[in-house]
Amino acid sequence: MEPATSLEVRLSPELERANNVQAFLQAALFGLLDVLLVTENYPLRNVRITFSHCEVDPVSSSQIAFRYAGEMLEGR
């Protein structure tokens, strides 16, 4: 995450081509937004979020787990 003039979400070129991770990244983004929009006295909305890497384990990964992980990204 970094400052920006508006809310921006970017994917690395590798992630743009990887169709199997899109739903997981969306869940992580929603988890992060859950935190960004309520942690301060006013919403944090001018940020750029760049996803550069994503690993999905076919056995233990779930969209809800990615959403919770997104909530834990705030502050990094």
DATA-V817966 format. One line per field, one symbol per residue. psi: psi as a letter, one per 40 degrees, with the letter a starting at -180 (. if undefined). burial: b if it has 16 or more other C-alpha atoms within 10 Angstrom, else e. A space follows every 50 residues. Layout:
# DATA-V817966
psi = ???
burial = ???
This chain:
# DATA-V817966
psi = iiiieihhhiiiddddegdeedddddddddddddddeedieiihegihhh hdihhhhedeiidddddddddedhe.
burial = eeeeeeeeeeeeeebeeeeebeebbebbbbbbbbbbeeeeeeebeebbbe beeeeeeeeeeebeebbbbbbebeee
